[in-house]
Amino acid sequence: MAKVIQIAKYGGPEVLQMVERDVGDPGPGEIRIRHHACGLNFIDVYQRTGLYGNPLPLTLGMEAAGVVEAVGSGVEHLRPGDRAAYASQPPGAYCDVRVMPAKSVVRLPEAISFEQGAAMMLKGLTAQYLFRKTQPQGGLRPGDFVLLHAAAGGVGLIACQWARAMGLQLIGTAGSEEKCRLALEHGAAFAINYAKEDFVARVKSITDGRGVKVVYDAVGKDTFERSLDCVVPLGLVVNFGNASGKPPPLDVGVLMAKGSLYVTRPTLFTHLTTHESTQAMADDLFAMVTSGQVKIRIDQRYALADVAQAHRDIEARKTTGSSVLLPG
Ligand SMILES: NC(=O)c1ccc[n+]([C@@H]2O[C@H](COP(=O)([O-])OP(=O)(O)OC[C@H]3O[C@@H](n4cnc5c(N)ncnc54)[C@H](OP(=O)(O)O)[C@@H]3O)[C@@H](O)[C@H]2O)c1
């Protein structure tokens, strides 16, 4: 039997319920994995509230690390006993043991703990595709300015370090002085407390009036329109999340008026469609972590049974860095 966190209807943290369910054996192309730690991500909130719809009842969770217990036919890259981790669709990571598609699962290097693995796969692979694959015309070069909102969060602190490793001057926004300090400690070149300061004006002043080459914006509703005012002509605005709500609909004429801008709305899961692409991105992430260029900071640990509190904390902007859920 597996202990799983399930929702039977969309709603607040109170809809998260622990239930027991048969786990079964893996079919072709599947594995059974026993989790040592599961990741908490803001996407879990969107799925709980129904902002991102899924069939109900739904087991939440998109990220975890543990040990492979059994493999189905046709699975060649994993064996029983392997340490492994993943960021994956379909949801279902909030549990102690599950059967799932093998293609999204990779072996976890010995130097990376289960907790780190659970804290970094979804967020670290996101930093990977944002900085390596979601670039402006002409690419990114050392010294370039980029702007990242929510720079002290889970994706945020990994992204600050990744940008520093690439020689980028990352300007990070965050909602308090303490969070700004964290972003700076993790590699942001500048930090703006957007609860108090006008971030457009500060970005202009930091960049001598020019703007940044790319804005990475996962705050959405509260920031997106002003993010368009932070980029250079021909610059790129990447909306990759909705922590404050979905951004308003975009009139593409605005992109002309603001300097022939590019806008994209990517998701990690487009980049993880094959095992080969997942493995290549994970290898890059693992190299960043094992070389010490990116450290995985876990600021919150919760028992899996206390997942509702974890959701309350991330929605209330009380968390910094990554959070993990421990099945026990
Ligand atoms: N598209 C993709 O592929 C992809 C993949 C991973 C993550 N994401 C997105 O990246 C963002 C960060 O994800 P995460 O899991 O690492 O979460 P997180 O950054 O740890 O938490 C979200 C942060 O957003 C900020 N925020 C601003 N307005 C908010 C509001 N009204 N309510 C709640 N938070 C608000 C808060 O930081 P401040 O207090 O500093 O403002 C908060 O700490 C999310 O939007 C997520 O959906 C997208």
The ligand as an SDF file (V2000), in Angstrom:
LIG
                    3D

 48 52  0  0  0  0  0  0  0  0999 V2000
    7.1910   27.3420  -16.4430 N   0  0  0  0  0  0  0  0  0  0  0  0
    8.0300   26.5500  -15.8280 C   0  0  0  0  0  0  0  0  0  0  0  0
    8.6660   25.7030  -16.4640 O   0  0  0  0  0  0  0  0  0  0  0  0
    8.2200   26.6540  -14.3510 C   0  0  0  0  0  0  0  0  0  0  0  0
    8.9710   25.7000  -13.6670 C   0  0  0  0  0  0  0  0  0  0  0  0
    9.1980   25.8720  -12.2970 C   0  0  0  0  0  0  0  0  0  0  0  0
    8.6580   26.9750  -11.6330 C   0  0  0  0  0  0  0  0  0  0  0  0
    7.8870   27.8400  -12.3390 N   0  0  0  0  0  0  0  0  0  0  0  0
    7.3380   29.0410  -11.6740 C   0  0  0  0  0  0  0  0  0  0  0  0
    8.3810   29.7150  -11.0280 O   0  0  0  0  0  0  0  0  0  0  0  0
    7.8750   30.3830   -9.8820 C   0  0  0  0  0  0  0  0  0  0  0  0
    8.7020   29.9920   -8.6860 C   0  0  0  0  0  0  0  0  0  0  0  0
    8.3830   28.6460   -8.3330 O   0  0  0  0  0  0  0  0  0  0  0  0
    8.8800   28.0440   -6.9430 P   0  0  0  0  0  0  0  0  0  0  0  0
    8.2320   26.7090   -6.8160 O   0  0  0  0  0  0  0  0  0  0  0  0
   10.3650   28.1670   -6.8480 O   0  0  0  0  0  0  0  0  0  0  0  0
    8.1840   29.0340   -5.8820 O   0  0  0  0  0  0  0  0  0  0  0  0
    8.8770   30.1260   -4.9450 P   0  0  0  0  0  0  0  0  0  0  0  0
    9.6250   31.0940   -5.7950 O   0  0  0  0  0  0  0  0  0  0  0  0
    9.6400   29.4570   -3.8780 O   0  0  0  0  0  0  0  0  0  0  0  0
    7.6160   30.8460   -4.3150 O   0  0  0  0  0  0  0  0  0  0  0  0
    6.9270   31.8200   -5.0380 C   0  0  0  0  0  0  0  0  0  0  0  0
    7.4480   33.2310   -4.7560 C   0  0  0  0  0  0  0  0  0  0  0  0
    6.7560   34.1190   -5.6230 O   0  0  0  0  0  0  0  0  0  0  0  0
    6.7340   35.3910   -5.0210 C   0  0  0  0  0  0  0  0  0  0  0  0
    5.3940   35.9720   -5.1200 N   0  0  0  0  0  0  0  0  0  0  0  0
    5.1100   37.1630   -5.6890 C   0  0  0  0  0  0  0  0  0  0  0  0
    3.8100   37.4400   -5.5850 N   0  0  0  0  0  0  0  0  0  0  0  0
    3.2380   36.4080   -4.9250 C   0  0  0  0  0  0  0  0  0  0  0  0
    1.9080   36.1460   -4.4980 C   0  0  0  0  0  0  0  0  0  0  0  0
    0.9050   37.0000   -4.7260 N   0  0  0  0  0  0  0  0  0  0  0  0
    1.6690   34.9890   -3.8340 N   0  0  0  0  0  0  0  0  0  0  0  0
    2.6610   34.1070   -3.5990 C   0  0  0  0  0  0  0  0  0  0  0  0
    3.9490   34.3250   -3.9850 N   0  0  0  0  0  0  0  0  0  0  0  0
    4.2420   35.4780   -4.6380 C   0  0  0  0  0  0  0  0  0  0  0  0
    7.1410   35.2270   -3.5440 C   0  0  0  0  0  0  0  0  0  0  0  0
    8.4450   35.7870   -3.3890 O   0  0  0  0  0  0  0  0  0  0  0  0
    8.5720   37.3320   -2.8970 P   0  0  0  0  0  0  0  0  0  0  0  0
    7.9610   37.4020   -1.5420 O   0  0  0  0  0  0  0  0  0  0  0  0
   10.0220   37.5700   -2.9230 O   0  0  0  0  0  0  0  0  0  0  0  0
    7.8100   38.1430   -3.9040 O   0  0  0  0  0  0  0  0  0  0  0  0
    7.1630   33.7230   -3.3560 C   0  0  0  0  0  0  0  0  0  0  0  0
    8.1270   33.3200   -2.4140 O   0  0  0  0  0  0  0  0  0  0  0  0
    6.3920   30.0170   -9.7950 C   0  0  0  0  0  0  0  0  0  0  0  0
    5.6190   31.0050  -10.4200 O   0  0  0  0  0  0  0  0  0  0  0  0
    6.3340   28.7270  -10.5960 C   0  0  0  0  0  0  0  0  0  0  0  0
    5.0660   28.4760  -11.1060 O   0  0  0  0  0  0  0  0  0  0  0  0
    7.6650   27.7050  -13.6700 C   0  0  0  0  0  0  0  0  0  0  0  0
  1  2  1  0
  2  3  2  0
  2  4  1  0
  4  5  1  0
  4 48  2  0
  5  6  2  0
  6  7  1  0
  7  8  2  0
  8  9  1  0
  8 48  1  0
  9 10  1  0
  9 46  1  0
 10 11  1  0
 11 12  1  0
 11 44  1  0
 12 13  1  0
 13 14  1  0
 14 15  2  0
 14 16  1  0
 14 17  1  0
 17 18  1  0
 18 19  2  0
 18 20  1  0
 18 21  1  0
 21 22  1  0
 22 23  1  0
 23 24  1  0
 23 42  1  0
 24 25  1  0
 25 26  1  0
 25 36  1  0
 26 27  1  0
 26 35  1  0
 27 28  2  0
 28 29  1  0
 29 30  1  0
 29 35  2  0
 30 31  1  0
 30 32  2  0
 32 33  1  0
 33 34  2  0
 34 35  1  0
 36 37  1  0
 36 42  1  0
 37 38  1  0
 38 39  2  0
 38 40  1  0
 38 41  1  0
 42 43  1  0
 44 45  1  0
 44 46  1  0
 46 47  1  0
M  CHG  2   8   1  16  -1
M  END
$$$$
